[in-house]
């Protein structure tokens, strides 16, 4: 992200609560990832053992972490934006 706006030279600053709000959005994304992974395992793979659930959900969460990290901040910024 740019430090200043390329058009008007406005200096971008983060709000103090920006990271806390983004954590709530990230929590929602993580919950959705866990639930979708468990749903797919249950309905398409015939309700496997608990170890398969834990390993699959952990792998999905780790693989989608970069997406979750970036888009939770972006979506939170869109939620608090006032034009």
N, C-alpha and C positions, 0 to 999 in steps of 0.2 A: 504494500500500500504506500502511496506517495505521502511524504511528510507535509507537503503543501499542495493545494489545488493547482493544476497546471493552467487553469483559465484565470482565476481571480486571486491566486496566491494566498488563499485562506489556509491557515495552519490547522491541521487536523489534530484534535486532542481526544483522548478517550475519557469517557465519563467514569467516575469512581465505581459505579455499580455495573459497569458494562460486563465484566467477567462473571459476576454473580448471576446476572440475568442469562447470560449465555450458558452457564452451567445448568440452569433449569431447562433450557431448550435441549441441551445435550442429554440430560436425564430422560427427557421424553423420547428422543431418538434412540437412546440405548434400550429403553423399555420396549419400543416398537421393534427393534432388531431382535431382542430376546423373544418376544411373543411370536413374531413371524417365523423365526427359526424353529421354535418349539412346535408351532402349528404345522409347518412343512414336515418336520420329522414325524409328528404324530399321524398325520393324514396320508402322507405319501410313502413312509417307510415303516408303517405298521407298529408304531409305539415301541421304539427300541429301549434298551436299558438306560438307567440313569446316567451311567458313564458316557454313553453316546450323546445324551442331551447336554451334559456339562461340557464335553470336549467340543461339540459342534457350536454351542452358543458362545463359548469362549473364543473359538476360532473366528466366528462371524464378527464378534465384537472387535477383535484385534485387527482383522482385515478391513473393517469399515471404520476404524478409528480416524484415519486422516479425513475421510468424508465427513464424519460426525463432527470433528473438531472444527473444520472450516465452515461447514454450513450451519452449525449451531450459532456461530458468531454472526454470520451473514443474516440469518433469519431474525435473530434478536435485534440487529441494527434496523432491519425493515420494520419490526414491530414498534420500536421506540422512535422512529423517524417522524419528525413533525415538519411539514413543509408549509 
